């Protein structure tokens, strides 16, 4: 039986297929590595991590605000105020001269007078700690932003500036001593929090926890 010839009105599939246009590599490169490349966000889930939605503009704005020097200074000021107040009340509680009147040392002070003196001392310590904490945190943030590095030198420089600014009110000698004392104390705290875990055989402290502890201590 002879093969039937194709009808005149139709065409074979091979004949119907039109030739593909040539691939333009220049256009393809523009979409891959050129100006027309679209930004792509890598999700943690695709890299084996926990999947999470992309950050919105509000979240990014909040993160930038929390990383600013003003926020760090305000946080250190509040933390220093609370820590200083607690320290002042504690020192007043162990002081045997709280509430005593120097004009009448034999009179026993009342509970109200003792609490008043404890509150005054706590407020005084709280203000001093808040000022020192805000100055140190803001100075360290500015130094770190200027240098573009996060190392022990930032603590030493900011400690020297803070101690010198506080000590210069009592004279040049006091300013130099304050600069050296604060710089040495900052270097010791930085060394203890950053390097002592490694010397003791423990993994280094994460940066977020390191800076949180350092802000509360300094």
C-alpha positions as CSV (number, residue, x, y, z in Angstrom):
1,X,0.0,0.0,0.0
2,X,1.5,3.2,-1.1
3,X,2.1,6.0,1.4
4,X,-0.4,8.7,1.2
5,X,1.0,12.1,0.1
6,X,0.3,15.1,2.3
7,X,-2.6,17.2,1.4
8,X,-2.1,20.3,-0.6
9,X,-3.6,22.6,2.0
10,X,-1.6,21.2,5.0
11,X,2.1,21.0,5.7
12,X,4.4,18.6,7.6
13,X,5.4,19.4,11.2
14,X,9.0,19.9,10.0
15,X,7.9,22.3,7.4
16,X,5.6,24.2,9.8
17,X,8.3,24.8,12.4
18,X,9.8,28.2,11.8
19,X,13.6,28.7,12.3
20,X,14.5,30.0,15.9
21,X,16.0,33.5,16.0
22,X,19.7,33.6,16.9
23,X,20.6,34.0,20.6
24,X,21.9,37.5,21.4
25,X,24.6,37.0,24.0
26,X,25.0,40.7,24.5
27,X,21.4,41.1,25.5
28,X,21.7,38.0,27.8
29,X,24.8,39.4,29.5
30,X,23.0,42.7,30.2
31,X,20.3,40.8,32.2
32,X,22.9,38.6,34.0
33,X,25.7,41.1,34.9
34,X,24.8,44.3,33.1
35,X,22.6,47.3,33.8
36,X,19.4,45.4,33.4
37,X,20.2,42.9,36.2
38,X,17.5,42.7,38.8
39,X,18.4,42.7,42.5
40,X,17.8,39.3,44.1
41,X,17.2,38.7,47.8
42,X,18.6,35.5,49.1
43,X,16.3,33.9,51.6
44,X,17.8,32.0,54.6
45,X,15.6,29.0,53.8
46,X,17.3,28.6,50.4
47,X,20.7,28.5,52.1
48,X,19.7,25.9,54.6
49,X,18.7,28.3,57.4
50,X,15.4,29.2,58.9
51,X,13.1,30.8,56.3
52,X,12.1,34.3,57.1
53,X,10.3,37.1,55.2
54,X,12.2,39.9,53.6
55,X,12.7,43.0,55.8
56,X,10.3,45.9,55.2
57,X,11.4,49.5,54.9
58,X,10.0,50.2,58.4
59,X,12.1,47.4,59.9
60,X,15.2,48.6,58.1
61,X,14.5,52.2,59.3
62,X,14.2,50.9,62.9
63,X,17.5,49.0,62.6
64,X,19.3,52.1,61.3
65,X,17.8,54.1,64.2
66,X,18.9,51.5,66.8
67,X,22.4,51.5,65.3
68,X,22.8,55.2,65.5
69,X,25.0,57.0,67.9
70,X,22.1,58.9,69.5
71,X,20.2,55.7,70.4
72,X,23.4,54.1,71.8
73,X,24.1,57.2,73.9
74,X,20.5,57.3,75.2
75,X,20.6,53.6,76.0
76,X,23.8,54.0,77.9
77,X,22.5,57.1,79.7
78,X,19.4,55.2,80.9
79,X,21.5,52.1,81.9
80,X,24.0,54.3,83.7
81,X,21.2,56.1,85.5
82,X,19.7,52.9,86.8
83,X,23.1,51.3,87.7
84,X,24.3,54.5,89.4
85,X,21.1,54.8,91.4
86,X,21.4,51.2,92.6
87,X,25.0,51.7,93.5
88,X,24.4,54.9,95.3
89,X,21.6,53.4,97.4
90,X,23.8,50.4,98.2
91,X,26.7,52.5,99.4
92,X,24.4,54.6,101.4
93,X,23.0,51.5,103.0
94,X,26.3,50.3,104.3
95,X,27.4,53.8,105.4
96,X,27.0,54.2,109.1
97,X,27.0,58.0,108.9
98,X,23.9,58.3,106.8
99,X,21.2,60.5,108.3
100,X,23.4,61.8,111.1
101,X,23.5,65.5,111.8
102,X,27.1,66.7,112.4
103,X,25.8,69.4,114.7
104,X,24.2,66.8,117.0
105,X,26.1,63.5,116.5
106,X,24.5,61.9,119.5
107,X,20.9,62.1,118.1
108,X,19.6,59.0,116.5
109,X,18.3,59.7,112.9
110,X,14.8,58.8,112.0
111,X,13.9,56.4,109.2
112,X,12.7,59.3,107.1
113,X,16.0,61.1,107.4
114,X,17.9,58.0,106.5
115,X,15.7,57.3,103.4
116,X,16.1,61.0,102.4
117,X,19.9,60.8,102.5
118,X,19.9,57.5,100.6
119,X,17.7,59.0,97.9
120,X,19.9,62.0,97.6
121,X,23.0,59.9,97.3
122,X,21.4,57.5,94.8
123,X,20.2,60.4,92.6
124,X,23.7,61.9,92.7
125,X,25.3,58.6,91.7
126,X,22.7,58.1,89.0
127,X,23.3,61.4,87.4
128,X,27.1,60.9,87.3
129,X,26.8,57.4,85.9
130,X,24.3,58.6,83.3
131,X,26.6,61.4,82.1
132,X,29.7,59.2,82.0
133,X,27.8,56.4,80.2
134,X,26.3,58.7,77.6
135,X,29.7,60.5,76.9
136,X,31.6,57.2,76.6
137,X,29.0,55.5,74.4
138,X,28.6,58.5,72.0
139,X,32.3,59.0,71.8
140,X,33.0,55.4,71.1
141,X,30.4,55.3,68.4
142,X,31.8,58.4,66.7
143,X,35.3,57.0,66.9
144,X,34.2,53.7,65.4
145,X,32.3,55.4,62.6
146,X,35.3,57.6,61.8
147,X,37.8,54.7,61.8
148,X,35.5,52.1,60.3
149,X,36.9,49.4,62.6
150,X,35.7,47.6,65.7
151,X,38.7,46.8,67.9
152,X,40.2,47.7,71.3
153,X,41.6,51.0,70.1
154,X,38.1,52.5,70.0
155,X,37.6,51.8,73.7
156,X,41.0,53.3,74.6
157,X,40.5,56.5,72.5
158,X,36.9,57.0,73.8
159,X,38.0,56.3,77.3
160,X,40.8,58.8,77.1
161,X,38.5,61.5,75.7
162,X,35.8,60.9,78.3
163,X,38.2,60.8,81.2
164,X,40.0,63.8,80.0
165,X,36.8,65.8,79.5
166,X,35.7,65.0,83.0
167,X,39.1,65.6,84.6
168,X,39.9,68.9,82.9
169,X,37.3,70.6,85.1
170,X,39.7,70.2,88.0
171,X,42.8,71.2,86.0
172,X,45.3,70.0,83.4
173,X,46.9,67.4,85.7
174,X,43.5,65.9,86.7
175,X,42.6,65.8,83.0
176,X,45.7,63.8,82.1
177,X,45.2,61.4,85.0
178,X,41.6,61.0,84.0
179,X,42.5,60.3,80.4
180,X,45.0,57.7,81.3
181,X,42.8,56.1,84.0
182,X,39.7,55.8,81.8
183,X,41.8,54.5,78.8
184,X,43.4,51.8,81.0
185,X,40.1,50.8,82.5
186,X,38.5,50.6,79.0
187,X,41.3,48.6,77.7
188,X,41.1,46.2,80.6
189,X,37.3,45.7,80.2
190,X,37.7,45.2,76.5
191,X,40.5,42.7,77.0
192,X,38.6,40.8,79.6
193,X,35.3,40.6,77.7
194,X,36.9,39.8,74.3
195,X,40.0,37.7,75.0
196,X,39.6,36.0,78.4
197,X,37.0,33.5,77.0
198,X,39.6,32.4,74.4
199,X,42.3,32.1,77.1
200,X,40.0,30.0,79.3
201,X,39.2,27.6,76.5
202,X,35.8,29.0,75.8
203,X,34.6,30.3,72.5
204,X,34.8,34.0,72.0
205,X,31.8,36.1,73.1
206,X,29.5,37.1,70.2
207,X,29.8,40.7,69.2
208,X,26.2,41.6,70.1
209,X,26.5,40.2,73.6
210,X,30.0,41.7,73.9
211,X,28.8,45.2,73.2
212,X,25.7,44.9,75.4
213,X,27.8,43.8,78.4
214,X,30.4,46.4,77.7
215,X,27.8,49.2,77.6
216,X,26.4,48.2,80.9
217,X,29.8,47.9,82.5
218,X,31.4,51.0,81.1
